[in-house]
Amino acid sequence: MVFTTDDQDEMAQNVLNVVLSKIRQLPISDRSLVVIASVEAIAWIAAVETTTHCRNNGLDRTAARERIDEYAMLFVSNADRSLPEKIALNQRSG
């Protein structure tokens, strides 16, 4: 089965919604552990996507490392700015 970018975006959004709804049900002390585990899972998904992308486009390991570094920096900068805000908003709306 081949998924389009729109399919992948929809699946990612669905997974995120499930994770955030489950986080709201946990005691506050457990929520940070769930976030850490979720980030780890996302990292594995990104690694598989990067590997597939590089293999399909004939890119070498250096290109893969650069792609991973770029995603890592984007994630860190976005997480620093918006992840806590998004979690707080979802907790208030739930």
N, C-alpha and C positions, 0 to 999 in steps of 0.2 A: 504494500500500500504506500502510495506517495502522497505526502501532505504538502499543500501549498503554504505560502507564507501566511495567508489569511487563516487557514486551518490551524497552523501552529500558534498564531496570535490568539485565536479563540481558545485553544486548549490551554495555553499559558494563563490566560485570564481566568478560565474556569478553575484551574488548579489554585491560582492565587486567591480567588474568592473562597474556595473551600478551606484553604489554610487559614485565611483571616477569620472566617466564621468560627473555626475550631479554636483559634487563639483566644477569641472573645469569651469562650466558655471555660477557659482555664483560670486557675488562680493567678494573680498578677506575678507571683514569684516564679511560676513555671513558664511564663510567656517568653522571656528572653531565651530560654533553652530551645523553645520551639523555633524562634526566629533564627538562632544559630544553626539548628538542624536543617531548616528550610534553605538557608543560604548555602549550606554544604550540598544539598540536593540540587540546587540551581547551578552550582559550580560544576557538578558532574554532567548535567544536561548541556551546559555551555561547552564543556570539554568535548563531548560527543559531537555537538554541532560543528565545532571548530575542526575537529579531525575529519569529519565528513566533507566539510567545505573545502579544506585544503587538499584532500585526496581527489575530490571531484574536479578541482581546478588546477591540479598539477603543481601545487605549491609545496615547498620544502619545509623542514622543521623550523628554520629561521623565520619564515613567513608565519608559521603557526604560532610560534612564541610571540611574535610582534602582535598578532591578532589577539592572543590571550592577554597580553599586557595592556593592549588598548581597551578591551572589555573590562579588565580589572580596574583600570583607572576610571573608566566611565561609571562602573558600579560603585566604587568607593566615593566618587564625588556626588553621585546621585543619592546614595544611601546616607551620606553625611547630611545632605540637605533635606531629603524628603521622606525617607523610610520612617523615622519616628513620627513625623507628622501624619503620614498615611495610617500608621497603626493607631495613633490617637484618634483620628477621624473615624476609623472603622469601629473602634471601641465605643465612641460616643453614639454612633448611629445604630449600634446593635443593641 
